[in-house]
Structures are given as structure tokens and as C-alpha cells.
Amino acid sequence: MVAEAAMDGRKTMEFQAEIKQLLNIVVNSLYTHREIFLRELIANASDALDKLRFLALTDPTLLEESPGLSIFIEIDTEDKTLTISDNGIGMTYDEVIDNIGTIAKSGSSKFLEYFKNSQTSEIDLGLIGQFGVGFYSAFMVSERITLITRAPKQATGVKWESTGDGTFVIKEVEKKDRGTTIILKLKDDARDTNNVDEDFLNQYIIQKHVQKYCNFITYPIRMNFISDEPERNDDGAVIEGKKQTVITEKTLNSIQPIWAKNPKEIGREEYLEFYKRQFNDWNEPAEIIHTKAEGAVEFTTLLFIPMRAPYGLYTGDLPKGPQLYCKHVLVMNDCREIMPDYLRFVRGVVDSPDLSLNISREILQHSQQLQVIKNHLERKVLECFKTVMVEDRKKYEELWAEFGKALKGGIFIDYRTTEKLQDLLLFESSYTAGQKTTLAEYVERMPGAQNEIYYVTGEDRSTVERLPQMEIVREKGIEVLYFLDKVDEFLTQHLREYSGKKLRSVSRGELDLEEGPKQGDENPGSEDNQYKGLLAFILESLNGKVKDVRISKRLRSSPVCLVSGDTGYSMNMERLMRDANQPIFRAARVLELNPDHDVIKTIHGLFNNGADKVKLSNYTQLLYDQALLIENEKIEDPVKFLGIVSQLIIDAHNGVDRRPNLT
């Protein structure tokens, strides 16, 4: 630095070239919102108070001069100045040059390092901040910054001043009280009437920002509020037409955050009041989780599971993540990095004195610290859900109705969550009506000979219960889980087994639940051989619409059904992707025939008797269209379908060859 001395002891010093560049970045592009400067200055003041209180543990005389530790904010609308003062540790002349005159040195880091290596290192150092260049954020709104400070037991104070042009002026001055005062001469646009939130000479706007970012600073943040009130006479009566200016000192912050208290000392009403005020939800939360973690990273969490799904949970307009604090100072109002996406409905705060912050409190390093916090939050929320499931099943089912899709989505998004979430899953079942079941309960009810968990996907209970594919399992009395949410189809991509039992769709692949050959059937494969010609004819007639045609082992009363192949997309997945306007991959379809149904017997007889191949092809198309309708799929050629049906009616009326009853 280059210094130039003046007659009154002032020195004008120039920042180094790289410091000028950094200052330009800080002022113009580092912060997202300009009001952040207020948070930074108050947090720095809080750091100074922390340091003084820490040193006073070994030297109580430091507090004698001004024992009531606090922060004071003052607005001067005439001079357009905003002043933030504290009676903390203050700085000496050399410390001002070293810590304020040089960007990227906070003083706090040096202070922490000093005591880590000293004999007093056993004292809790969690109070000491480790922040960077937040002080210089004030140049976003200031044309000039003046800092006046005095360290304890120093005869004189120090005045530092800069306009952010690359130089600063420093000199010794008289200062009565210990601590630091920062005076911001605000720019013209710092009283922006078009953006009320940036009117930094408005006492109510300052109050709003303090309560948003620094509401839980350990020390009182005070400010004088000016108001015009009716003038009163000695008897207290209002004097008509006369006003008087009244100055009232107010404490802007709540001081002690609820999460810093012992949970045993907090009543439910206090939790509810905080939740409603902090998160603007007038419904009571379903569950409250209040924990403190110690170890490699120290942090406190206060989480709330809401009773109702937040707006936008399933529409893409995601709710905000938890609020992240560092030493009671708000760092991020929406920190999604510390909560898994599938738990995005959980609200709450996380406060840690150990966060690694670079440049400022606004930019977090993506470090192992965040992952530790994320893992802790995930584990505690899932433990809470499991407890509710065991202790209050009705309440859990109510929560599941709100958040079940999000939890199931967690398995689809990240297969590694499968083991964590599978015991929380609830499904409707053929075993119960009006009550859901878990996978564990399903397995517990399974007969000893059953080694697979059967499920079916569909839009609703009544639809899946009428599916032809359900006929064999219903006949055998086998319980089937109903996967009725859209996300369930994606869920099966990762949830392939549970407790050693594979999940099996009743609508995919071959399903043979027969315990042996049918009565009177000495050759189990005789039906396939008997219908071999017809199966090949139908497959050829459908001309690539299905991958295969075969005799069904699952049909009892229906003539035909469509099932998906063992691998690849299912028909339900194809439908979901189509509805979402996503690239469509056609599912492999298999048409299954029921050889015991009169329709199939009749068509088989016509085929063996050499009936007209065009008419047989039409019947084949009707069978396929019927199977599509059962699956709630569109008929590929409605005009042709109606033409074939109309011709059947005409032929029946005219007494033409007996036609099969396709209904």
C-alpha cells in the first residue's frame, strides 16, 4: 500500500491492484440482494461482541466500561446516513489497516487461529465467526463508508473512511466508548421508491430486513423509531390540531431463537407460534423434530412435517428448502442442498456455527459439512415417519395421502433410498378395502408356498379389479397390491424385491399359477399344439401390433387380454410417457387367448373348417380391439372397428353363418 500523511495525522492509503478488482466484484456482482449489506454489518458487529465476551472470561475488566452488549441502528433522513454501532471488541490502528484496509481478511480467522494455539483453546470457540468480505458489501448502497472504532483500554480511537475508489483515509481520533460505529452515506438510489424493500432510510424497511436475516442474533439490536402523535395537555387530553414528534427505542430482534433452547423447556404452543409465524402456515404441523448434533459438524435442527402438502409440491413449483443459519444469522432462506428432494415438503431451520463460508454468508461451499447435515435431517425425518406409523396408523395414513407420492418418488429418483423407504410404503390391496397395507404386512400374510409379491398397476381400484389379468389370482385367493399412483410404475424400476420376495406384475410376462395339469389333460402342452395354427394366423393378421399370441394361463371368464413383455416398457409406462409428452417407446404387447371361452372355441372351429380368411382376420382385429378397450387404450382404427361390428349385426340378422358372440 502507498501511504500519504496529512497535517492532521490522516493517511491516505491505496489498495493493491488485485484488491481493487475484488472490491469491484463485491460491490457489483457478489450479492443477489442489496439488503444483504445490513446482514453482513450486523453479523460483523455480533462477531465483535462475541470476541469481547470471550476475552472477558479471563479479563472481566473489559466489560466494566460498557457492560450491556448490544447493537444500535440509527437513521438520518436529512443527511442520508445509516449508522450501525456496537460496543464490542473494537480495533486498534494496526488492526484496522490489517483487517479493514485489506479485503479478504476478516480478523475473525486470525483471532480463532490465535486462540486455537493458545492455552485457552479449551474454551468454546464456536462463537467466533469465520467470514470474509461482507463489510465491503455496504458499498452497494453507499457512496462513502466511515468507520470509527476503539479497542478496550486504548487511549484513542481510529477513523477509517473510503468511497470505494481504490483508496482509504485513516487517522487517530477521540472516541468515548469502546466498540465500532459504521456510518454509511447512502447513494441516491438507496432510497428507491419504486422498490420499497430498498428504501434503506425507511425505519420499517430496516426493521423488516433485520427481522428476516438477524432476528435471532444473540444480542439486542435496537433502533429509535420516530412517529408523529397528537399533542396532549397536562391532563392527558388530546390537543386538537397539534402534533408532536415522539422517539421510541425498540428492540428489533427476538434475540434467543427457539431452536437454541432446551426442548424440555419449550411447550407445544411456543413451537406452534414459531411455526405459524416463520412459515406462514396456519395449520398445525403434524410432527415436530428438534435435535442437536455434535461431532465433526455441530448443528441444531428444528423441523416441522406439515399436515397438508405445501402448494406446488406435485406441480413443479417446489416448496422452499429449510432455512440455513450460521450462529443465528440467516445464510440462506431456501437451502435445498441439506434436504433430499423427496422430503422437500419438510419445513424448518438448521443452525450451525461450523459452516464453511467463502467470500460471504451468501455463498456456501458444497462441502462434506452439508452432506453430514443432509444425512442427519433425512434420518431424523424417516425415523419420525416410522414412529408415527407404529404408534398412530390412522395419522400416518393421513400423512401418506399428502406425501406418499413424494416418498415413492424418492426411490425412483435415487435407487439408493430404496432400503430406507421401502418399509414406509403403503398400497391398497385386494386383501383390504378402505385400508392400506405395507409390504411387511403383505409378506406376513403370504402362504408358505407363495414366493412372489403380486401387484397390478392401474388408475383406480374398481378398474384394476375388473381386469381380465386378475381372474386367476382372484380364483386362487392370492393377495394383489394395487399400484394406483402414476409414480408406482416408475417405482417398480428400483423396487424389484422385498424381504427376499420378488415383486411380480400380474400384467407382465407369463403367469402360470396352476399346480398341475388340468383334469383330463394328460398332455400339458396339448392346447398350445392344438391352437398352434390359429395362433400363428392371428399373429400374422395383426401385422406387428403384438409381439406374440399365446394361450393364456391367467384368464378364466374373459376371451382375451393384453399383457406386457417380461422386459422393457410396460403398456402402463408407455401410456404415462405418452400423457407426459415424452418420447414414446412402444411396449412389447402379447395377446393371450382363453381356450375355454366360446368366442375362442368358435373362431378356432371356423379356422379349422377353412372359413373365409378375410372374415377371420376381421374377428382377430375385433379381439385385439376388445383387449385394447379393456386396457383403456384407444382403438387404432375406429372406422374399421365400427364397420366390422356393423357387418356382424347385418350377418346375424340375415342368418348368415353363425358368428361368435364377441361380447
C-alpha positions in Angstrom: 0.0 0.0 0.0 1.1 3.6 -0.7 0.5 6.0 2.2 0.4 9.8 2.2 0.4 11.7 5.5 -1.6 14.9 6.1 -1.1 17.7 8.7 -3.9 16.4 10.9 -2.4 12.9 11.1 -4.5 11.4 8.3 -3.0 8.9 6.0 -4.4 8.2 2.5 -3.6 4.7 1.5 -4.2 2.9 -1.8 -5.4 -0.6 -2.2 -3.3 -3.0 -4.2 -4.4 -3.6 -7.8 -5.9 -7.1 -7.1 -7.8 -5.7 -4.1 -9.3 -3.0 -6.3 -10.6 -5.7 -8.6 -12.0 -7.7 -5.8 -13.7 -4.6 -4.4 -15.4 -4.1 -7.8 -16.7 -7.7 -7.7 -18.0 -7.3 -4.2 -19.9 -4.1 -5.0 -21.3 -5.0 -8.4 -21.9 -8.7 -8.7 -21.2 -10.7 -5.5 -24.6 -10.4 -3.8 -28.0 -11.2 -5.1 -30.0 -8.8 -3.0 -28.6 -5.4 -1.9 -30.2 -5.6 1.6 -27.6 -8.3 2.3 -25.2 -5.5 3.4 -27.3 -4.9 6.5 -27.0 -8.6 7.5 -23.2 -8.5 6.9 -22.6 -5.5 9.1 -24.9 -6.7 11.9 -23.2 -10.1 11.8 -19.8 -8.5 12.0 -21.0 -6.4 15.0 -22.2 -9.7 16.6 -18.8 -11.2 16.0 -17.1 -8.2 17.7 -19.4 -8.7 20.7 -18.7 -12.4 20.8 -15.0 -11.7 20.8 -15.3 -9.2 23.7 -17.4 -11.6 25.7 -14.9 -14.4 25.1 -11.9 -12.3 26.2 -13.8 -11.1 29.3 -13.9 -14.7 30.5 -10.2 -14.2 31.5 -10.3 -10.4 31.9 -13.7 -9.3 33.4 -12.4 -5.7 33.5 -13.0 -5.4 29.7 -16.8 -5.2 30.4 -16.6 -2.5 33.0 -16.6 0.4 30.6 -19.9 -0.7 28.9 -21.3 -3.9 30.3 -24.6 -4.0 28.3 -23.6 -5.6 25.0 -25.8 -4.5 22.1 -26.1 -3.2 18.5 -27.7 0.1 17.7 -29.0 1.3 14.3 -29.7 4.9 13.5 -31.3 6.6 10.5 -30.7 10.2 9.5 -33.1 11.0 6.6 -31.7 14.6 6.2 -28.0 13.6 5.9 -29.0 10.3 4.2 -26.9 8.2 6.5 -27.5 4.8 8.1 -25.3 4.1 11.2 -24.7 0.7 12.8 -22.9 0.7 16.1 -21.7 -1.9 18.6 -19.9 -1.8 21.9 -17.8 -4.9 21.1 -14.1 -5.6 20.9 -13.3 -2.7 18.6 -9.9 -2.4 16.8 -6.6 -0.7 17.2 -4.9 1.4 14.4 -2.9 -1.6 13.1 -5.9 -3.9 13.2 -7.9 -1.5 11.1 -5.2 -1.4 8.5 -4.8 -5.2 8.6 -8.4 -6.2 8.8 -10.4 -3.4 7.2 -7.8 -2.0 4.9 -7.2 -5.4 3.3 -10.2 -7.2 1.7 -10.4 -10.9 2.3 -9.1 -10.7 5.9 -11.8 -10.8 8.4 -9.8 -10.7 11.6 -12.1 -13.4 13.0 -10.0 -16.1 11.3 -6.8 -14.7 12.8 -8.5 -14.4 16.2 -9.7 -18.0 16.0 -6.3 -19.3 15.0 -4.6 -17.4 17.8 -6.7 -19.0 20.5 -6.6 -22.4 18.9 -2.8 -22.3 19.6 -3.1 -20.7 23.0 -3.5 -22.2 26.4 -7.2 -21.1 26.5 -8.1 -23.2 23.5 -10.3 -25.4 25.7 -12.9 -22.7 25.8 -15.7 -23.0 23.3 -14.6 -21.2 20.2 -17.9 -21.8 18.4 -18.8 -18.1 19.0 -16.1 -16.8 16.7 -17.1 -16.0 13.2 -15.1 -17.0 10.1 -16.4 -14.7 7.4 -14.8 -12.9 4.5 -15.5 -9.6 2.8 -19.0 -8.9 4.0 -18.1 -5.5 5.2 -17.5 -4.2 1.7 -21.0 -5.2 0.6 -22.0 -1.9 2.1 -20.5 -0.1 -0.9 -23.5 -1.5 -2.9 -25.7 1.2 -1.3 -23.1 3.7 0.0 -21.1 6.4 -1.7 -18.9 6.7 1.3 -18.3 4.5 4.4 -16.9 5.9 7.6 -15.7 3.5 10.4 -14.9 4.8 13.8 -13.6 2.2 16.3 -11.7 1.9 19.6 -10.4 -1.2 21.3 -10.7 -1.8 25.0 -8.1 0.1 27.2 -6.9 2.2 24.2 -6.5 6.0 24.7 -7.7 6.9 21.3 -9.9 5.6 18.6 -9.3 5.2 14.8 -11.3 6.6 11.9 -11.3 4.8 8.6 -13.0 6.3 5.5 -13.4 5.3 1.9 -15.5 6.0 -1.1 -14.6 2.7 -2.7 -12.5 4.3 -5.3 -9.4 2.3 -4.5 -8.1 4.4 -1.6 -9.0 4.9 2.0 -8.1 7.5 4.7 -7.2 6.5 8.2 -6.3 8.6 11.3 -6.5 8.5 15.1 -9.5 10.3 16.7 -11.1 10.7 20.0 -13.8 8.1 20.7 -15.6 8.0 24.1 -16.9 4.4 24.0 -15.4 1.1 23.2 -16.6 -0.6 20.1 -17.2 0.2 16.4 -19.5 2.7 14.6 -20.1 2.4 10.8 -21.7 5.3 9.1 -23.0 4.8 5.6 -23.6 7.8 3.4 -26.2 6.3 1.1 -26.3 6.6 -2.6 -29.3 8.3 -4.2 -30.8 5.0 -5.4 -30.6 3.6 -1.8 -34.0 5.3 -1.3 -35.7 3.6 -4.2 -39.4 4.5 -4.0 -40.1 2.1 -6.9 -38.7 -0.8 -4.9 -40.0 -0.2 -1.4 -37.7 -3.0 0.0 -34.7 -1.0 -1.0 -35.7 2.2 0.8 -32.9 1.9 3.4 -33.8 5.2 5.1 -37.2 3.8 6.0 -37.3 2.6 9.6 -39.9 -0.1 8.9 -37.9 -1.5 6.0 -34.8 -1.7 8.2 -36.9 -3.4 10.8 -38.2 -5.9 8.2 -34.7 -6.8 7.0 -33.3 -7.1 10.5 -36.1 -9.5 11.5 -35.6 -11.5 8.3 -31.8 -12.0 8.5 -30.8 -11.3 12.1 -33.9 -11.9 14.2 -32.0 -14.4 16.3 -28.7 -12.6 16.9 -27.7 -13.2 20.5 -27.5 -9.5 21.3 -30.3 -6.9 21.2 -30.5 -4.9 18.0 -32.0 -1.5 18.9 -33.3 1.4 16.9 -35.1 4.7 17.6 -38.5 4.9 15.9 -39.8 8.3 15.1 -43.5 9.0 14.9 -45.9 11.9 15.0 -48.5 11.7 17.7 -51.2 14.0 18.9 -50.0 16.5 21.5 -51.6 16.2 24.9 -52.1 18.7 27.7 -51.2 18.1 31.3 -54.4 16.1 31.9 -53.6 13.7 29.1 -56.3 15.1 26.8 -55.5 15.4 23.1 -54.9 19.0 21.9 -56.8 19.3 18.6 -54.7 20.1 15.5 -51.4 19.8 17.3 -48.8 17.1 16.7 -45.5 16.2 18.5 -42.6 14.1 17.4 -42.1 11.1 19.6 -38.9 9.0 19.7 -39.3 5.4 21.0 -36.4 3.0 21.3 -37.4 -0.5 20.1 -35.6 -3.9 20.1 -35.9 -5.3 16.6 -34.9 -8.9 17.1 -36.2 -11.8 19.1 -32.7 -12.4 20.5 -32.9 -16.0 21.5 -34.1 -18.4 18.8 -36.4 -21.2 19.9 -34.2 -23.9 18.5 -31.4 -22.8 20.8 -33.5 -23.6 23.9 -33.7 -27.0 25.6 -36.6 -28.9 24.1 -37.7 -29.9 27.6 -38.3 -26.2 28.3 -40.5 -25.5 25.2 -44.2 -26.0 25.3 -46.1 -27.1 22.2 -47.8 -23.7 22.0 -44.4 -22.0 21.6 -43.5 -24.4 18.8 -46.8 -23.7 17.1 -46.5 -20.0 17.4 -43.0 -20.1 15.9 -44.1 -22.4 13.0 -47.1 -20.3 12.0 -45.1 -17.0 12.2 -42.0 -18.3 10.5 -43.6 -20.4 7.7 -47.0 -18.7 7.2 -48.9 -21.9 7.7 -51.9 -21.5 9.9 -52.5 -25.3 10.1 -50.7 -27.0 13.0 -47.8 -29.2 11.9 -48.2 -32.9 12.1 -44.9 -33.6 13.7 -42.0 -31.5 15.3 -38.4 -32.7 15.2 -36.0 -30.8 17.5 -32.4 -32.2 17.7 -28.8 -31.1 18.3 -25.9 -32.9 16.7 -22.4 -32.8 17.9 -19.3 -34.2 16.3 -17.4 -33.3 13.2 -20.1 -30.7 12.5 -22.1 -29.1 15.2 -25.6 -28.0 14.3 -29.2 -27.7 15.7 -32.3 -28.6 13.7 -35.9 -27.7 14.2 -38.1 -29.4 11.6 -41.8 -29.5 11.0 -43.7 -32.0 9.0 -46.8 -30.1 7.8 -50.3 -31.7 8.0 -51.0 -30.7 4.4 -48.9 -30.8 1.3 -47.4 -27.3 0.5 -48.7 -25.6 -2.6 -46.7 -26.7 -5.7 -45.4 -30.0 -4.2 -46.5 -32.0 -7.1 -46.8 -29.4 -9.8 -43.2 -28.4 -10.3 -43.3 -25.2 -8.3 -41.2 -26.7 -5.5 -41.6 -25.5 -1.9 -38.6 -23.8 -0.3 -36.0 -25.9 1.5 -35.0 -25.4 5.1 -33.7 -22.1 6.3 -30.0 -22.2 7.0 -28.4 -20.2 9.8 -24.9 -19.7 10.9 -24.6 -18.6 14.6 -28.2 -17.4 14.4 -27.7 -15.3 11.3 -29.7 -16.3 8.3 -27.4 -17.6 5.5 -30.0 -19.0 3.0 -33.8 -18.8 3.1 -34.1 -21.8 0.7 -31.3 -24.3 1.3 -32.3 -27.3 -0.8 -28.8 -28.8 -0.5 -29.4 -30.0 3.0 -32.7 -31.9 2.4 -33.3 -34.7 0.0 -35.6 -33.7 -2.8 -38.2 -36.3 -1.9 -38.6 -34.6 1.5 -38.9 -31.2 0.1 -42.2 -30.7 1.9 -40.4 -30.6 5.3 -40.1 -27.1 6.8 -37.6 -25.9 9.4 -34.4 -24.3 10.3 -30.8 -25.6 10.6 -28.3 -23.5 12.6 -24.6 -24.4 12.6 -21.5 -22.4 13.9 -19.2 -24.7 11.8 -20.3 -23.9 8.3 -17.5 -23.2 5.8 -18.5 -20.0 4.1 -16.4 -18.4 1.4 -16.5 -14.8 0.2 -19.6 -14.1 2.2 -22.5 -15.6 4.0 -24.5 -15.8 0.8 -22.2 -18.3 -1.0 -21.9 -21.7 0.6 -19.1 -24.1 -0.2 -20.5 -27.5 -1.2 -18.6 -29.5 1.4 -18.8 -32.6 3.4 -20.4 -30.4 6.2 -23.6 -30.0 4.1 -23.7 -33.7 3.4 -23.4 -34.5 7.1 -26.3 -32.2 7.8 -28.3 -33.6 4.9 -27.8 -37.2 6.1 -28.9 -36.3 9.7 -32.0 -34.5 8.5 -33.0 -37.4 6.3 -32.5 -39.9 9.0 -34.5 -37.9 11.6 -37.5 -37.3 9.3 -37.7 -41.0 8.3 -37.4 -42.1 11.9 -40.3 -39.8 12.7 -42.4 -41.3 10.0 -41.7 -44.8 11.2 -42.6 -43.8 14.7 -45.9 -42.4 13.6 -46.7 -45.5 11.5 -46.2 -47.7 14.6 -47.9 -45.5 17.2 -50.7 -43.9 15.2 -51.6 -45.7 12.0 -54.6 -43.5 11.2 -52.5 -40.4 11.4 -49.8 -42.0 9.3 -52.3 -42.9 6.6 -53.4 -39.2 6.6 -49.8 -38.1 6.1 -49.3 -40.7 3.4 -52.3 -39.3 1.5 -50.4 -36.0 1.4 -46.8 -37.0 1.0 -46.8 -40.7 -0.2 -46.2 -39.8 -3.8 -43.1 -37.8 -2.8 -41.7 -40.6 -0.7 -42.3 -43.1 -3.5 -40.6 -40.7 -5.9 -37.5 -40.8 -3.7 -37.0 -44.5 -4.7 -37.4 -43.7 -8.4 -35.1 -40.7 -8.3 -32.4 -42.4 -6.3 -32.3 -46.2 -6.1 -30.0 -45.9 -3.0 -33.0 -44.8 -1.0 -35.0 -48.0 -1.6 -33.9 -49.7 1.6 -34.6 -46.5 3.6 -38.1 -46.0 2.2 -39.5 -49.4 1.4 -40.9 -50.1 4.9 -42.8 -46.7 4.8 -44.6 -47.5 1.6 -48.4 -48.0 1.7 -50.6 -49.6 -1.0 -54.2 -50.6 -1.5 -54.7 -54.3 -1.6 -57.2 -57.0 -2.7 -57.0 -58.2 0.9 -58.3 -54.9 2.4 -60.8 -52.3 1.4 -60.6 -48.8 2.7 -57.3 -49.5 4.4 -53.8 -49.6 3.1 -51.1 -52.2 3.7 -47.3 -52.2 4.0 -45.0 -54.6 2.2 -44.1 -56.2 5.5 -47.8 -56.9 6.3 -48.3 -58.4 2.8 -45.3 -60.7 3.3 -46.5 -61.7 6.8 -49.9 -62.8 5.3 -48.3 -64.8 2.4 -49.0 -68.6 2.3 -45.8 -70.6 2.8 -45.8 -71.8 -0.8 -46.0 -68.3 -2.3 -42.6 -66.8 -3.1 -43.6 -63.7 -5.0 -45.4 -60.4 -4.2 -48.0 -59.8 -6.8 -49.1 -56.3 -7.9 -51.2 -54.7 -10.6 -51.0 -51.1 -11.9 -54.0 -49.0 -13.0 -55.9 -45.8 -12.5 -58.2 -46.8 -9.6 -59.3 -49.8 -7.6 -62.5 -50.6 -9.5 -60.7 -50.6 -12.8 -57.9 -53.0 -11.8 -60.3 -55.3 -10.1 -62.2 -55.8 -13.4 -59.1 -56.5 -15.4 -59.0 -60.0 -17.0 -55.5 -60.4 -15.8 -56.8 -60.6 -12.2 -59.0 -63.6 -12.8 -56.5 -66.3 -12.0 -55.2 -64.6 -8.8 -58.7 -64.0 -7.6 -59.6 -67.6 -8.2 -56.6 -68.7 -6.3 -57.2 -66.3 -3.4 -53.8 -64.6 -3.9 -53.5 -61.1 -2.4 -52.6 -58.5 -5.0 -51.2 -55.0 -4.3 -52.8 -52.2 -6.2 -50.3 -49.7 -7.6 -52.7 -46.8 -8.4 -50.4 -43.8 -8.5 -48.6 -42.8 -11.6 -45.3 -42.8 -9.8 -45.8 -46.5 -8.9 -44.9 -47.6 -12.4 -41.6 -45.9 -12.1 -41.2 -47.2 -8.6 -41.0 -50.7 -9.8 -37.9 -49.9 -11.8 -35.9 -50.0 -8.5 -38.2 -51.8 -6.0 -37.8 -55.2 -7.5 -37.9 -57.3 -4.3 -38.7 -57.1 -0.7 -37.6 -59.4 2.1 -36.2 -61.8 -0.4 -39.6 -61.9 -2.3 -39.6 -60.6 -5.9 -42.3 -58.3 -7.0 -44.3 -59.7 -9.9 -46.9 -57.9 -12.0 -50.0 -59.8 -12.9 -50.0 -58.0 -16.3 -46.5 -58.8 -17.4 -45.0 -62.0 -18.9 -46.4 -65.4 -18.4 -48.4 -66.1 -15.3 -48.9 -69.8 -14.6 -50.3 -70.5 -11.1 -51.6 -73.9 -12.0 -50.4 -76.5 -9.6 -50.5 -79.3 -12.2 -52.2 -80.2 -15.5 -55.9 -79.7 -15.9 -58.2 -82.6 -15.2 -58.4 -84.9 -18.2 -55.4 -83.2 -19.8 -52.7 -85.8 -20.0 -50.5 -83.7 -22.2 -50.0 -80.2 -20.6 -48.8 -78.7 -23.9 -51.6 -80.1 -26.0 -53.6 -76.8 -26.1 -50.6 -74.9 -27.5 -50.1 -77.6 -30.1 -53.8 -77.7 -30.8 -54.1 -73.9 -31.3 -50.7 -73.6 -33.0 -52.1 -72.8 -36.4 -54.7 -70.3 -35.2 -52.1 -68.5 -33.0 -49.8 -68.1 -36.0 -52.7 -66.8 -38.1 -53.7 -64.2 -35.6 -50.1 -63.1 -35.1 -49.8 -62.6 -38.9 -53.2 -60.9 -39.2 -52.3 -58.3 -36.6 -49.2 -57.5 -38.6 -46.7 -56.4 -36.0 -49.2 -54.9 -33.5 -48.3 -57.6 -31.0 -45.0 -59.4 -30.3 -46.7 -62.7 -29.7 -50.0 -64.6 -29.4 -50.4 -67.4 -26.9 -52.7 -69.5 -24.9 -53.4 -67.8 -21.5 -52.8 -69.3 -18.1 -54.4 -66.4 -16.3 -57.8 -66.0 -18.0 -61.0 -67.6 -16.7 -64.1 -65.7 -17.9 -62.7 -63.3 -20.5 -61.9 -64.3 -24.0 -58.7 -62.3 -24.4 -56.3 -59.9 -22.7 -53.2 -58.0 -23.5 -50.1 -58.3 -21.3 -46.7 -56.6 -21.5 -43.5 -58.5 -22.2 -41.2 -59.6 -19.4 -38.7 -56.8 -20.2 -38.7 -53.3 -21.5 -41.6 -50.8 -21.2 -44.9 -51.9 -19.8 -48.1 -50.8 -21.5 -48.9 -48.6 -18.5 -45.4 -47.0 -18.7 -46.0 -46.3 -22.4 -49.3 -44.6 -21.6 -47.7 -42.5 -18.8 -44.9 -41.3 -21.1 -47.3 -40.5 -23.8 -49.5 -38.5 -21.5 -46.4 -36.6 -20.3 -45.5 -35.8 -24.0 -42.2 -37.7 -23.6 -40.6 -39.7 -26.3 -42.6 -42.9 -26.7 -41.1 -46.3 -26.8 -43.7 -48.8 -27.7 -44.2 -51.6 -25.2 -44.0 -55.2 -26.3 -47.6 -56.5 -26.4 -48.6 -60.1 -26.1 -52.2 -61.2 -26.9 -53.4 -64.0 -24.7 -56.4 -66.2 -25.6 -58.7 -68.1 -23.3 -59.2 -71.6 -25.0 -62.2 -72.3 -22.7 -64.2 -69.3 -23.9 -66.9 -69.8 -26.5 -65.6 -67.0 -28.6 -62.1 -68.6 -29.0 -63.7 -72.0 -29.5 -65.9 -70.7 -32.3 -63.1 -68.9 -34.1 -60.9 -71.9 -33.7 -63.6 -74.1 -35.3 -64.0 -71.6 -38.2 -60.3 -71.6 -38.7 -60.1 -75.4 -38.8 -63.1 -75.6 -41.2 -61.4 -73.3 -43.7 -63.6 -70.2 -43.1 -63.0 -67.1 -45.1 -59.6 -65.7 -44.1 -60.8 -62.1 -44.5 -63.6 -62.6 -42.0 -61.3 -64.5 -39.7 -58.9 -61.6 -39.9 -61.7 -59.2 -39.0 -62.6 -61.3 -36.0 -59.0 -61.2 -35.0 -59.0 -57.5 -35.2 -62.1 -57.3 -33.0 -60.4 -59.5 -30.4 -57.4 -57.2 -30.4 -59.6 -54.0 -30.2 -61.6 -55.6 -27.3 -58.3 -56.1 -25.4 -57.3 -52.5 -26.1 -60.6 -51.2 -24.7 -60.1 -53.3 -21.6 -56.7 -51.6 -21.1 -58.3 -48.2 -21.5 -56.4 -47.7 -24.8 -57.6 -46.0 -27.9 -58.7 -48.3 -30.8 -56.2 -47.8 -33.6 -58.9 -47.6 -36.4 -62.3 -46.8 -35.0 -63.9 -46.6 -38.5 -62.8 -50.1 -39.3 -63.9 -51.3 -35.9 -67.4 -50.0 -36.4 -67.5 -51.4 -39.9 -66.8 -54.9 -38.7 -69.3 -54.7 -35.8 -72.0 -53.4 -38.2 -71.3 -56.2 -40.6 -71.6 -58.7 -37.8 -75.1 -57.3 -36.9 -76.2 -57.5 -40.6 -74.9 -61.1 -41.0 -76.6 -62.1 -37.8 -79.9 -60.6 -38.9 -79.7 -62.2 -42.3 -79.0 -65.6 -40.8 -75.5 -65.8 -42.3 -73.1 -68.3 -40.8 -73.2 -68.3 -37.1 -70.8 -65.7 -35.7 -69.1 -65.7 -32.4 -70.6 -63.6 -29.6 -67.7 -61.2 -29.2 -69.2 -59.5 -26.2 
